[in-house]
Amino acid sequence: MNEFDFDLDHLDFDTAAANNAAQLELADQAAAAAAALPDEDDCAGGACKI
């Protein structure tokens, strides 16, 4: 067997796809929560107005 022969029978692609979708959903929720925070110091995207 050379290094390019893979046994893919033991991999669970459905569970991996579900886990990935869940992580993307959490990332989307975190981004939405961060965007909803008030901009109290007039800084947009980390660049403050002087």
PDB file of all heavy atoms in Angstrom:
ATOM      1  N   MET A   1       0.846  -1.189   0.000  1.00  0.00           N
ATOM      2  CA  MET A   1       0.000   0.000   0.000  1.00  0.00           C
ATOM      3  C   MET A   1       0.882   1.240   0.000  1.00  0.00           C
ATOM      4  O   MET A   1       1.782   1.366   0.815  1.00  0.00           O
ATOM      5  CB  MET A   1      -0.892  -0.022   1.239  1.00  0.00           C
ATOM      6  CG  MET A   1      -1.826   1.141   1.328  1.00  0.00           C
ATOM      7  SD  MET A   1      -3.047   0.877   2.643  1.00  0.00           S
ATOM      8  CE  MET A   1      -2.867   2.406   3.498  1.00  0.00           C
ATOM      9  N   ASN A   2       0.629   2.142  -0.904  1.00  0.00           N
ATOM     10  CA  ASN A   2       1.434   3.360  -0.920  1.00  0.00           C
ATOM     11  C   ASN A   2       0.719   4.462  -0.132  1.00  0.00           C
ATOM     12  O   ASN A   2      -0.387   4.277   0.366  1.00  0.00           O
ATOM     13  CB  ASN A   2       1.745   3.805  -2.358  1.00  0.00           C
ATOM     14  CG  ASN A   2       0.523   4.230  -3.135  1.00  0.00           C
ATOM     15  OD1 ASN A   2      -0.389   4.819  -2.575  1.00  0.00           O
ATOM     16  ND2 ASN A   2       0.496   3.952  -4.430  1.00  0.00           N
ATOM     17  N   GLU A   3       1.343   5.604  -0.019  1.00  0.00           N
ATOM     18  CA  GLU A   3       0.813   6.670   0.823  1.00  0.00           C
ATOM     19  C   GLU A   3      -0.464   7.298   0.278  1.00  0.00           C
ATOM     20  O   GLU A   3      -1.148   8.030   0.984  1.00  0.00           O
ATOM     21  CB  GLU A   3       1.870   7.750   1.014  1.00  0.00           C
ATOM     22  CG  GLU A   3       2.280   8.429  -0.286  1.00  0.00           C
ATOM     23  CD  GLU A   3       3.378   9.448  -0.082  1.00  0.00           C
ATOM     24  OE1 GLU A   3       3.135  10.414   0.659  1.00  0.00           O
ATOM     25  OE2 GLU A   3       4.464   9.245  -0.645  1.00  0.00           O
ATOM     26  N   PHE A   4      -0.815   7.002  -0.973  1.00  0.00           N
ATOM     27  CA  PHE A   4      -2.003   7.595  -1.565  1.00  0.00           C
ATOM     28  C   PHE A   4      -3.217   6.681  -1.541  1.00  0.00           C
ATOM     29  O   PHE A   4      -4.266   7.033  -2.052  1.00  0.00           O
ATOM     30  CB  PHE A   4      -1.714   8.038  -2.997  1.00  0.00           C
ATOM     31  CG  PHE A   4      -0.651   9.099  -3.060  1.00  0.00           C
ATOM     32  CD1 PHE A   4       0.601   8.810  -3.562  1.00  0.00           C
ATOM     33  CD2 PHE A   4      -0.891  10.383  -2.587  1.00  0.00           C
ATOM     34  CE1 PHE A   4       1.583   9.780  -3.608  1.00  0.00           C
ATOM     35  CE2 PHE A   4       0.083  11.355  -2.629  1.00  0.00           C
ATOM     36  CZ  PHE A   4       1.327  11.050  -3.142  1.00  0.00           C
ATOM     37  N   ASP A   5      -3.082   5.498  -0.953  1.00  0.00           N
ATOM     38  CA  ASP A   5      -4.213   4.592  -0.804  1.00  0.00           C
ATOM     39  C   ASP A   5      -4.919   4.907   0.503  1.00  0.00           C
ATOM     40  O   ASP A   5      -4.327   4.792   1.574  1.00  0.00           O
ATOM     41  CB  ASP A   5      -3.752   3.129  -0.801  1.00  0.00           C
ATOM     42  CG  ASP A   5      -3.265   2.696  -2.165  1.00  0.00           C
ATOM     43  OD1 ASP A   5      -3.692   3.287  -3.173  1.00  0.00           O
ATOM     44  OD2 ASP A   5      -2.449   1.751  -2.220  1.00  0.00           O
ATOM     45  N   PHE A   6      -6.170   5.299   0.420  1.00  0.00           N
ATOM     46  CA  PHE A   6      -6.940   5.661   1.610  1.00  0.00           C
ATOM     47  C   PHE A   6      -8.132   4.732   1.751  1.00  0.00           C
ATOM     48  O   PHE A   6      -8.775   4.379   0.768  1.00  0.00           O
ATOM     49  CB  PHE A   6      -7.445   7.104   1.520  1.00  0.00           C
ATOM     50  CG  PHE A   6      -6.354   8.126   1.486  1.00  0.00           C
ATOM     51  CD1 PHE A   6      -6.094   8.822   0.324  1.00  0.00           C
ATOM     52  CD2 PHE A   6      -5.593   8.394   2.607  1.00  0.00           C
ATOM     53  CE1 PHE A   6      -5.091   9.772   0.282  1.00  0.00           C
ATOM     54  CE2 PHE A   6      -4.592   9.338   2.584  1.00  0.00           C
ATOM     55  CZ  PHE A   6      -4.339  10.028   1.418  1.00  0.00           C
ATOM     56  N   ASP A   7      -8.430   4.378   2.985  1.00  0.00           N
ATOM     57  CA  ASP A   7      -9.612   3.585   3.282  1.00  0.00           C
ATOM     58  C   ASP A   7     -10.681   4.541   3.795  1.00  0.00           C
ATOM     59  O   ASP A   7     -10.653   4.973   4.946  1.00  0.00           O
ATOM     60  CB  ASP A   7      -9.288   2.518   4.327  1.00  0.00           C
ATOM     61  CG  ASP A   7     -10.503   1.701   4.690  1.00  0.00           C
ATOM     62  OD1 ASP A   7     -11.483   1.709   3.926  1.00  0.00           O
ATOM     63  OD2 ASP A   7     -10.476   1.044   5.748  1.00  0.00           O
ATOM     64  N   LEU A   8     -11.615   4.911   2.932  1.00  0.00           N
ATOM     65  CA  LEU A   8     -12.626   5.896   3.287  1.00  0.00           C
ATOM     66  C   LEU A   8     -13.873   5.272   3.890  1.00  0.00           C
ATOM     67  O   LEU A   8     -14.806   5.988   4.273  1.00  0.00           O
ATOM     68  CB  LEU A   8     -13.014   6.707   2.048  1.00  0.00           C
ATOM     69  CG  LEU A   8     -11.873   7.474   1.379  1.00  0.00           C
ATOM     70  CD1 LEU A   8     -12.381   8.194   0.140  1.00  0.00           C
ATOM     71  CD2 LEU A   8     -11.241   8.458   2.339  1.00  0.00           C
ATOM     72  N   ASP A   9     -13.901   3.954   4.021  1.00  0.00           N
ATOM     73  CA  ASP A   9     -15.089   3.276   4.518  1.00  0.00           C
ATOM     74  C   ASP A   9     -15.384   3.590   5.977  1.00  0.00           C
ATOM     75  O   ASP A   9     -16.529   3.558   6.405  1.00  0.00           O
ATOM     76  CB  ASP A   9     -14.966   1.760   4.333  1.00  0.00           C
ATOM     77  CG  ASP A   9     -14.962   1.370   2.870  1.00  0.00           C
ATOM     78  OD1 ASP A   9     -15.508   2.132   2.051  1.00  0.00           O
ATOM     79  OD2 ASP A   9     -14.405   0.304   2.555  1.00  0.00           O
ATOM     80  N   HIS A  10     -14.359   3.899   6.756  1.00  0.00           N
ATOM     81  CA  HIS A  10     -14.565   4.131   8.187  1.00  0.00           C
ATOM     82  C   HIS A  10     -14.890   5.586   8.515  1.00  0.00           C
ATOM     83  O   HIS A  10     -15.163   5.914   9.661  1.00  0.00           O
ATOM     84  CB  HIS A  10     -13.329   3.685   8.974  1.00  0.00           C
ATOM     85  CG  HIS A  10     -12.121   4.542   8.712  1.00  0.00           C
ATOM     86  ND1 HIS A  10     -11.354   4.406   7.601  1.00  0.00           N
ATOM     87  CD2 HIS A  10     -11.592   5.550   9.429  1.00  0.00           C
ATOM     88  CE1 HIS A  10     -10.379   5.297   7.626  1.00  0.00           C
ATOM     89  NE2 HIS A  10     -10.495   6.019   8.716  1.00  0.00           N
ATOM     90  N   LEU A  11     -14.879   6.461   7.531  1.00  0.00           N
ATOM     91  CA  LEU A  11     -15.160   7.868   7.776  1.00  0.00           C
ATOM     92  C   LEU A  11     -16.665   8.126   7.744  1.00  0.00           C
ATOM     93  O   LEU A  11     -17.390   7.539   6.953  1.00  0.00           O
ATOM     94  CB  LEU A  11     -14.467   8.741   6.734  1.00  0.00           C
ATOM     95  CG  LEU A  11     -12.943   8.646   6.719  1.00  0.00           C
ATOM     96  CD1 LEU A  11     -12.379   9.506   5.605  1.00  0.00           C
ATOM     97  CD2 LEU A  11     -12.359   9.067   8.055  1.00  0.00           C
ATOM     98  N   ASP A  12     -17.125   9.019   8.611  1.00  0.00           N
ATOM     99  CA  ASP A  12     -18.545   9.348   8.716  1.00  0.00           C
ATOM    100  C   ASP A  12     -18.762  10.758   8.163  1.00  0.00           C
ATOM    101  O   ASP A  12     -18.685  11.744   8.888  1.00  0.00           O
ATOM    102  CB  ASP A  12     -18.986   9.252  10.177  1.00  0.00           C
ATOM    103  CG  ASP A  12     -20.482   9.399  10.337  1.00  0.00           C
ATOM    104  OD1 ASP A  12     -21.174   9.627   9.329  1.00  0.00           O
ATOM    105  OD2 ASP A  12     -20.957   9.304  11.477  1.00  0.00           O
ATOM    106  N   PHE A  13     -19.017  10.831   6.872  1.00  0.00           N
ATOM    107  CA  PHE A  13     -19.147  12.129   6.219  1.00  0.00           C
ATOM    108  C   PHE A  13     -20.418  12.853   6.645  1.00  0.00           C
ATOM    109  O   PHE A  13     -20.442  14.081   6.712  1.00  0.00           O
ATOM    110  CB  PHE A  13     -19.127  11.958   4.700  1.00  0.00           C
ATOM    111  CG  PHE A  13     -17.778  11.541   4.176  1.00  0.00           C
ATOM    112  CD1 PHE A  13     -17.568  10.241   3.754  1.00  0.00           C
ATOM    113  CD2 PHE A  13     -16.740  12.441   4.108  1.00  0.00           C
ATOM    114  CE1 PHE A  13     -16.329   9.856   3.281  1.00  0.00           C
ATOM    115  CE2 PHE A  13     -15.493  12.058   3.628  1.00  0.00           C
ATOM    116  CZ  PHE A  13     -15.287  10.757   3.210  1.00  0.00           C
ATOM    117  N   ASP A  14     -21.481  12.132   6.922  1.00  0.00           N
ATOM    118  CA  ASP A  14     -22.738  12.770   7.323  1.00  0.00           C
ATOM    119  C   ASP A  14     -22.591  13.502   8.650  1.00  0.00           C
ATOM    120  O   ASP A  14     -23.051  14.639   8.807  1.00  0.00           O
ATOM    121  CB  ASP A  14     -23.868  11.741   7.410  1.00  0.00           C
ATOM    122  CG  ASP A  14     -24.222  11.159   6.048  1.00  0.00           C
ATOM    123  OD1 ASP A  14     -24.041  11.862   5.029  1.00  0.00           O
ATOM    124  OD2 ASP A  14     -24.672  10.007   6.010  1.00  0.00           O
ATOM    125  N   THR A  15     -21.945  12.866   9.621  1.00  0.00           N
ATOM    126  CA  THR A  15     -21.730  13.503  10.914  1.00  0.00           C
ATOM    127  C   THR A  15     -20.784  14.691  10.779  1.00  0.00           C
ATOM    128  O   THR A  15     -21.002  15.736  11.390  1.00  0.00           O
ATOM    129  CB  THR A  15     -21.177  12.494  11.928  1.00  0.00           C
ATOM    130  OG1 THR A  15     -22.107  11.423  12.054  1.00  0.00           O
ATOM    131  CG2 THR A  15     -20.960  13.131  13.283  1.00  0.00           C
ATOM    132  N   ALA A  16     -19.760  14.537   9.961  1.00  0.00           N
ATOM    133  CA  ALA A  16     -18.823  15.642   9.745  1.00  0.00           C
ATOM    134  C   ALA A  16     -19.535  16.833   9.113  1.00  0.00           C
ATOM    135  O   ALA A  16     -19.300  17.982   9.505  1.00  0.00           O
ATOM    136  CB  ALA A  16     -17.662  15.182   8.872  1.00  0.00           C
ATOM    137  N   ALA A  17     -20.401  16.581   8.146  1.00  0.00           N
ATOM    138  CA  ALA A  17     -21.144  17.665   7.506  1.00  0.00           C
ATOM    139  C   ALA A  17     -22.086  18.336   8.503  1.00  0.00           C
ATOM    140  O   ALA A  17     -22.222  19.566   8.508  1.00  0.00           O
ATOM    141  CB  ALA A  17     -21.923  17.135   6.312  1.00  0.00           C
ATOM    142  N   ALA A  18     -22.730  17.556   9.357  1.00  0.00           N
ATOM    143  CA  ALA A  18     -23.632  18.117  10.362  1.00  0.00           C
ATOM    144  C   ALA A  18     -22.849  18.959  11.372  1.00  0.00           C
ATOM    145  O   ALA A  18     -23.295  20.055  11.765  1.00  0.00           O
ATOM    146  CB  ALA A  18     -24.398  17.010  11.072  1.00  0.00           C
ATOM    147  N   ASN A  19     -21.690  18.479  11.795  1.00  0.00           N
ATOM    148  CA  ASN A  19     -20.860  19.243  12.736  1.00  0.00           C
ATOM    149  C   ASN A  19     -20.391  20.548  12.104  1.00  0.00           C
ATOM    150  O   ASN A  19     -20.370  21.595  12.758  1.00  0.00           O
ATOM    151  CB  ASN A  19     -19.660  18.414  13.185  1.00  0.00           C
ATOM    152  CG  ASN A  19     -20.047  17.289  14.109  1.00  0.00           C
ATOM    153  OD1 ASN A  19     -21.125  17.286  14.689  1.00  0.00           O
ATOM    154  ND2 ASN A  19     -19.175  16.308  14.239  1.00  0.00           N
ATOM    155  N   ASN A  20     -20.021  20.490  10.834  1.00  0.00           N
ATOM    156  CA  ASN A  20     -19.577  21.687  10.133  1.00  0.00           C
ATOM    157  C   ASN A  20     -20.716  22.697  10.022  1.00  0.00           C
ATOM    158  O   ASN A  20     -20.516  23.892  10.237  1.00  0.00           O
ATOM    159  CB  ASN A  20     -19.041  21.318   8.752  1.00  0.00           C
ATOM    160  CG  ASN A  20     -18.354  22.483   8.085  1.00  0.00           C
ATOM    161  OD1 ASN A  20     -17.604  23.192   8.711  1.00  0.00           O
ATOM    162  ND2 ASN A  20     -18.635  22.673   6.810  1.00  0.00           N
ATOM    163  N   ALA A  21     -21.907  22.221   9.698  1.00  0.00           N
ATOM    164  CA  ALA A  21     -23.060  23.113   9.602  1.00  0.00           C
ATOM    165  C   ALA A  21     -23.360  23.760  10.949  1.00  0.00           C
ATOM    166  O   ALA A  21     -23.687  24.956  11.016  1.00  0.00           O
ATOM    167  CB  ALA A  21     -24.275  22.345   9.088  1.00  0.00           C
ATOM    168  N   ALA A  22     -23.237  22.999  12.024  1.00  0.00           N
ATOM    169  CA  ALA A  22     -23.488  23.544  13.360  1.00  0.00           C
ATOM    170  C   ALA A  22     -22.449  24.606  13.709  1.00  0.00           C
ATOM    171  O   ALA A  22     -22.795  25.653  14.282  1.00  0.00           O
ATOM    172  CB  ALA A  22     -23.481  22.424  14.393  1.00  0.00           C
ATOM    173  N   GLN A  23     -21.188  24.366  13.368  1.00  0.00           N
ATOM    174  CA  GLN A  23     -20.148  25.349  13.646  1.00  0.00           C
ATOM    175  C   GLN A  23     -20.360  26.623  12.832  1.00  0.00           C
ATOM    176  O   GLN A  23     -20.153  27.733  13.333  1.00  0.00           O
ATOM    177  CB  GLN A  23     -18.771  24.770  13.347  1.00  0.00           C
ATOM    178  CG  GLN A  23     -18.335  23.723  14.351  1.00  0.00           C
ATOM    179  CD  GLN A  23     -16.981  23.132  14.014  1.00  0.00           C
ATOM    180  OE1 GLN A  23     -16.446  23.343  12.938  1.00  0.00           O
ATOM    181  NE2 GLN A  23     -16.425  22.360  14.943  1.00  0.00           N
ATOM    182  N   LEU A  24     -20.778  26.470  11.574  1.00  0.00           N
ATOM    183  CA  LEU A  24     -21.046  27.646  10.750  1.00  0.00           C
ATOM    184  C   LEU A  24     -22.222  28.440  11.300  1.00  0.00           C
ATOM    185  O   LEU A  24     -22.205  29.680  11.279  1.00  0.00           O
ATOM    186  CB  LEU A  24     -21.318  27.227   9.304  1.00  0.00           C
ATOM    187  CG  LEU A  24     -20.109  26.702   8.533  1.00  0.00           C
ATOM    188  CD1 LEU A  24     -20.539  26.176   7.172  1.00  0.00           C
ATOM    189  CD2 LEU A  24     -19.055  27.783   8.383  1.00  0.00           C
ATOM    190  N   GLU A  25     -23.242  27.752  11.807  1.00  0.00           N
ATOM    191  CA  GLU A  25     -24.397  28.429  12.400  1.00  0.00           C
ATOM    192  C   GLU A  25     -23.973  29.218  13.642  1.00  0.00           C
ATOM    193  O   GLU A  25     -24.390  30.363  13.838  1.00  0.00           O
ATOM    194  CB  GLU A  25     -25.485  27.418  12.749  1.00  0.00           C
ATOM    195  CG  GLU A  25     -26.719  28.029  13.376  1.00  0.00           C
ATOM    196  CD  GLU A  25     -27.465  28.991  12.465  1.00  0.00           C
ATOM    197  OE1 GLU A  25     -27.401  28.815  11.239  1.00  0.00           O
ATOM    198  OE2 GLU A  25     -28.110  29.911  12.987  1.00  0.00           O
ATOM    199  N   LEU A  26     -23.134  28.608  14.479  1.00  0.00           N
ATOM    200  CA  LEU A  26     -22.646  29.317  15.664  1.00  0.00           C
ATOM    201  C   LEU A  26     -21.812  30.530  15.273  1.00  0.00           C
ATOM    202  O   LEU A  26     -21.912  31.591  15.906  1.00  0.00           O
ATOM    203  CB  LEU A  26     -21.816  28.370  16.539  1.00  0.00           C
ATOM    204  CG  LEU A  26     -22.598  27.307  17.303  1.00  0.00           C
ATOM    205  CD1 LEU A  26     -21.637  26.361  18.013  1.00  0.00           C
ATOM    206  CD2 LEU A  26     -23.549  27.945  18.296  1.00  0.00           C
ATOM    207  N   ALA A  27     -21.001  30.400  14.243  1.00  0.00           N
ATOM    208  CA  ALA A  27     -20.192  31.527  13.777  1.00  0.00           C
ATOM    209  C   ALA A  27     -21.084  32.639  13.242  1.00  0.00           C
ATOM    210  O   ALA A  27     -20.820  33.824  13.481  1.00  0.00           O
ATOM    211  CB  ALA A  27     -19.206  31.060  12.709  1.00  0.00           C
ATOM    212  N   ASP A  28     -22.133  32.270  12.519  1.00  0.00           N
ATOM    213  CA  ASP A  28     -23.073  33.271  12.011  1.00  0.00           C
ATOM    214  C   ASP A  28     -23.773  33.987  13.155  1.00  0.00           C
ATOM    215  O   ASP A  28     -23.965  35.207  13.115  1.00  0.00           O
ATOM    216  CB  ASP A  28     -24.119  32.627  11.099  1.00  0.00           C
ATOM    217  CG  ASP A  28     -23.541  32.207   9.758  1.00  0.00           C
ATOM    218  OD1 ASP A  28     -22.433  32.667   9.410  1.00  0.00           O
ATOM    219  OD2 ASP A  28     -24.208  31.408   9.069  1.00  0.00           O
ATOM    220  N   GLN A  29     -24.167  33.235  14.190  1.00  0.00           N
ATOM    221  CA  GLN A  29     -24.829  33.840  15.344  1.00  0.00           C
ATOM    222  C   GLN A  29     -23.878  34.786  16.071  1.00  0.00           C
ATOM    223  O   GLN A  29     -24.285  35.865  16.508  1.00  0.00           O
ATOM    224  CB  GLN A  29     -25.342  32.759  16.291  1.00  0.00           C
ATOM    225  CG  GLN A  29     -26.508  31.974  15.749  1.00  0.00           C
ATOM    226  CD  GLN A  29     -26.910  30.817  16.650  1.00  0.00           C
ATOM    227  OE1 GLN A  29     -26.296  30.586  17.693  1.00  0.00           O
ATOM    228  NE2 GLN A  29     -27.926  30.084  16.241  1.00  0.00           N
ATOM    229  N   ALA A  30     -22.620  34.393  16.224  1.00  0.00           N
ATOM    230  CA  ALA A  30     -21.640  35.236  16.896  1.00  0.00           C
ATOM    231  C   ALA A  30     -21.404  36.518  16.099  1.00  0.00           C
ATOM    232  O   ALA A  30     -21.291  37.610  16.680  1.00  0.00           O
ATOM    233  CB  ALA A  30     -20.329  34.476  17.099  1.00  0.00           C
ATOM    234  N   ALA A  31     -21.346  36.399  14.779  1.00  0.00           N
ATOM    235  CA  ALA A  31     -21.142  37.581  13.940  1.00  0.00           C
ATOM    236  C   ALA A  31     -22.348  38.511  14.020  1.00  0.00           C
ATOM    237  O   ALA A  31     -22.191  39.735  14.073  1.00  0.00           O
ATOM    238  CB  ALA A  31     -20.883  37.158  12.497  1.00  0.00           C
ATOM    239  N   ALA A  32     -23.542  37.941  14.045  1.00  0.00           N
ATOM    240  CA  ALA A  32     -24.751  38.759  14.143  1.00  0.00           C
ATOM    241  C   ALA A  32     -24.813  39.458  15.495  1.00  0.00           C
ATOM    242  O   ALA A  32     -25.212  40.628  15.583  1.00  0.00           O
ATOM    243  CB  ALA A  32     -25.987  37.899  13.929  1.00  0.00           C
ATOM    244  N   ALA A  33     -24.408  38.761  16.550  1.00  0.00           N
ATOM    245  CA  ALA A  33     -24.419  39.366  17.882  1.00  0.00           C
ATOM    246  C   ALA A  33     -23.400  40.498  17.962  1.00  0.00           C
ATOM    247  O   ALA A  33     -23.668  41.546  18.566  1.00  0.00           O
ATOM    248  CB  ALA A  33     -24.135  38.304  18.937  1.00  0.00           C
ATOM    249  N   ALA A  34     -22.237  40.309  17.351  1.00  0.00           N
ATOM    250  CA  ALA A  34     -21.214  41.355  17.366  1.00  0.00           C
ATOM    251  C   ALA A  34     -21.663  42.563  16.557  1.00  0.00           C
ATOM    252  O   ALA A  34     -21.386  43.710  16.924  1.00  0.00           O
ATOM    253  CB  ALA A  34     -19.899  40.807  16.829  1.00  0.00           C
ATOM    254  N   ALA A  35     -22.371  42.329  15.464  1.00  0.00           N
ATOM    255  CA  ALA A  35     -22.846  43.433  14.629  1.00  0.00           C
ATOM    256  C   ALA A  35     -23.966  44.204  15.319  1.00  0.00           C
ATOM    257  O   ALA A  35     -24.174  45.382  15.025  1.00  0.00           O
ATOM    258  CB  ALA A  35     -23.322  42.904  13.286  1.00  0.00           C
ATOM    259  N   ALA A  36     -24.665  43.564  16.238  1.00  0.00           N
ATOM    260  CA  ALA A  36     -25.786  44.204  16.908  1.00  0.00           C
ATOM    261  C   ALA A  36     -25.343  45.082  18.082  1.00  0.00           C
ATOM    262  O   ALA A  36     -26.154  45.824  18.627  1.00  0.00           O
ATOM    263  CB  ALA A  36     -26.767  43.142  17.408  1.00  0.00           C
ATOM    264  N   LEU A  37     -24.082  45.004  18.465  1.00  0.00           N
ATOM    265  CA  LEU A  37     -23.595  45.810  19.582  1.00  0.00           C
ATOM    266  C   LEU A  37     -23.586  47.285  19.187  1.00  0.00           C
ATOM    267  O   LEU A  37     -23.243  47.631  18.065  1.00  0.00           O
ATOM    268  CB  LEU A  37     -22.187  45.374  19.981  1.00  0.00           C
ATOM    269  CG  LEU A  37     -22.064  43.970  20.581  1.00  0.00           C
ATOM    270  CD1 LEU A  37     -20.594  43.644  20.849  1.00  0.00           C
ATOM    271  CD2 LEU A  37     -22.867  43.862  21.865  1.00  0.00           C
ATOM    272  N   PRO A  38     -23.950  48.153  20.116  1.00  0.00           N
ATOM    273  CA  PRO A  38     -23.946  49.592  19.803  1.00  0.00           C
ATOM    274  C   PRO A  38     -22.524  50.102  19.609  1.00  0.00           C
ATOM    275  O   PRO A  38     -21.582  49.621  20.235  1.00  0.00           O
ATOM    276  CB  PRO A  38     -24.596  50.233  21.030  1.00  0.00           C
ATOM    277  CG  PRO A  38     -24.416  49.247  22.116  1.00  0.00           C
ATOM    278  CD  PRO A  38     -24.383  47.886  21.475  1.00  0.00           C
ATOM    279  N   ASP A  39     -22.382  51.052  18.740  1.00  0.00           N
ATOM    280  CA  ASP A  39     -21.082  51.664  18.460  1.00  0.00           C
ATOM    281  C   ASP A  39     -20.975  52.933  19.301  1.00  0.00           C
ATOM    282  O   ASP A  39     -21.262  54.035  18.840  1.00  0.00           O
ATOM    283  CB  ASP A  39     -20.976  51.961  16.960  1.00  0.00           C
ATOM    284  CG  ASP A  39     -19.559  52.268  16.529  1.00  0.00           C
ATOM    285  OD1 ASP A  39     -18.634  52.051  17.334  1.00  0.00           O
ATOM    286  OD2 ASP A  39     -19.382  52.729  15.393  1.00  0.00           O
ATOM    287  N   GLU A  40     -20.570  52.766  20.559  1.00  0.00           N
ATOM    288  CA  GLU A  40     -20.627  53.854  21.526  1.00  0.00           C
ATOM    289  C   GLU A  40     -19.549  54.902  21.345  1.00  0.00           C
ATOM    290  O   GLU A  40     -19.721  56.048  21.729  1.00  0.00           O
ATOM    291  CB  GLU A  40     -20.544  53.287  22.941  1.00  0.00           C
ATOM    292  CG  GLU A  40     -21.711  52.398  23.292  1.00  0.00           C
ATOM    293  CD  GLU A  40     -21.546  51.732  24.650  1.00  0.00           C
ATOM    294  OE1 GLU A  40     -20.507  51.946  25.291  1.00  0.00           O
ATOM    295  OE2 GLU A  40     -22.450  51.011  25.053  1.00  0.00           O
ATOM    296  N   ASP A  41     -18.423  54.526  20.761  1.00  0.00           N
ATOM    297  CA  ASP A  41     -17.319  55.472  20.679  1.00  0.00           C
ATOM    298  C   ASP A  41     -17.058  55.962  19.251  1.00  0.00           C
ATOM    299  O   ASP A  41     -15.970  56.437  18.938  1.00  0.00           O
ATOM    300  CB  ASP A  41     -16.042  54.869  21.287  1.00  0.00           C
ATOM    301  CG  ASP A  41     -15.664  53.572  20.595  1.00  0.00           C
ATOM    302  OD1 ASP A  41     -16.406  53.108  19.726  1.00  0.00           O
ATOM    303  OD2 ASP A  41     -14.595  53.038  20.941  1.00  0.00           O
ATOM    304  N   ASP A  42     -18.041  55.851  18.387  1.00  0.00           N
ATOM    305  CA  ASP A  42     -17.958  56.301  16.993  1.00  0.00           C
ATOM    306  C   ASP A  42     -16.807  55.630  16.241  1.00  0.00           C
ATOM    307  O   ASP A  42     -16.239  56.220  15.333  1.00  0.00           O
ATOM    308  CB  ASP A  42     -17.798  57.829  16.911  1.00  0.00           C
ATOM    309  CG  ASP A  42     -19.052  58.533  17.368  1.00  0.00           C
ATOM    310  OD1 ASP A  42     -20.132  57.950  17.242  1.00  0.00           O
ATOM    311  OD2 ASP A  42     -18.940  59.691  17.825  1.00  0.00           O
ATOM    312  N   CYS A  43     -16.468  54.426  16.644  1.00  0.00           N
ATOM    313  CA  CYS A  43     -15.450  53.665  15.910  1.00  0.00           C
ATOM    314  C   CYS A  43     -16.154  52.655  15.023  1.00  0.00           C
ATOM    315  O   CYS A  43     -17.032  51.919  15.460  1.00  0.00           O
ATOM    316  CB  CYS A  43     -14.532  52.906  16.870  1.00  0.00           C
ATOM    317  SG  CYS A  43     -13.481  54.010  17.850  1.00  0.00           S
ATOM    318  N   ALA A  44     -15.779  52.636  13.769  1.00  0.00           N
ATOM    319  CA  ALA A  44     -16.373  51.688  12.830  1.00  0.00           C
ATOM    320  C   ALA A  44     -15.285  50.747  12.324  1.00  0.00           C
ATOM    321  O   ALA A  44     -14.307  51.180  11.719  1.00  0.00           O
ATOM    322  CB  ALA A  44     -16.995  52.441  11.656  1.00  0.00           C
ATOM    323  N   GLY A  45     -15.441  49.470  12.614  1.00  0.00           N
ATOM    324  CA  GLY A  45     -14.471  48.495  12.141  1.00  0.00           C
ATOM    325  C   GLY A  45     -13.104  48.649  12.756  1.00  0.00           C
ATOM    326  O   GLY A  45     -12.103  48.275  12.165  1.00  0.00           O
ATOM    327  N   GLY A  46     -13.019  49.246  13.913  1.00  0.00           N
ATOM    328  CA  GLY A  46     -11.738  49.393  14.596  1.00  0.00           C
ATOM    329  C   GLY A  46     -10.999  50.678  14.254  1.00  0.00           C
ATOM    330  O   GLY A  46      -9.981  50.985  14.836  1.00  0.00           O
ATOM    331  N   ALA A  47     -11.489  51.436  13.277  1.00  0.00           N
ATOM    332  CA  ALA A  47     -10.837  52.694  12.907  1.00  0.00           C
ATOM    333  C   ALA A  47     -11.632  53.843  13.528  1.00  0.00           C
ATOM    334  O   ALA A  47     -12.739  54.132  13.102  1.00  0.00           O
ATOM    335  CB  ALA A  47     -10.784  52.837  11.387  1.00  0.00           C
ATOM    336  N   CYS A  48     -11.072  54.473  14.538  1.00  0.00           N
ATOM    337  CA  CYS A  48     -11.785  55.540  15.244  1.00  0.00           C
ATOM    338  C   CYS A  48     -11.590  56.882  14.539  1.00  0.00           C
ATOM    339  O   CYS A  48     -10.533  57.167  13.996  1.00  0.00           O
ATOM    340  CB  CYS A  48     -11.278  55.658  16.674  1.00  0.00           C
ATOM    341  SG  CYS A  48     -11.682  54.222  17.667  1.00  0.00           S
ATOM    342  N   LYS A  49     -12.644  57.655  14.597  1.00  0.00           N
ATOM    343  CA  LYS A  49     -12.580  59.001  14.015  1.00  0.00           C
ATOM    344  C   LYS A  49     -11.868  59.915  15.001  1.00  0.00           C
ATOM    345  O   LYS A  49     -12.108  59.901  16.178  1.00  0.00           O
ATOM    346  CB  LYS A  49     -13.997  59.512  13.756  1.00  0.00           C
ATOM    347  CG  LYS A  49     -14.776  58.652  12.798  1.00  0.00           C
ATOM    348  CD  LYS A  49     -16.203  59.114  12.700  1.00  0.00           C
ATOM    349  CE  LYS A  49     -17.011  58.176  11.840  1.00  0.00           C
ATOM    350  NZ  LYS A  49     -18.435  58.493  11.850  1.00  0.00           N
ATOM    351  N   ILE A  50     -11.006  60.716  14.464  1.00  0.00           N
ATOM    352  CA  ILE A  50     -10.240  61.655  15.320  1.00  0.00           C
ATOM    353  C   ILE A  50     -10.711  63.064  15.053  1.00  0.00           C
ATOM    354  O   ILE A  50     -10.875  63.488  13.964  1.00  0.00           O
ATOM    355  CB  ILE A  50      -8.730  61.535  15.090  1.00  0.00           C
ATOM    356  CG1 ILE A  50      -8.283  60.125  15.448  1.00  0.00           C
ATOM    357  CG2 ILE A  50      -7.981  62.567  15.879  1.00  0.00           C
ATOM    358  CD1 ILE A  50      -6.828  59.861  15.173  1.00  0.00           C
TER     359      ILE A  50
END
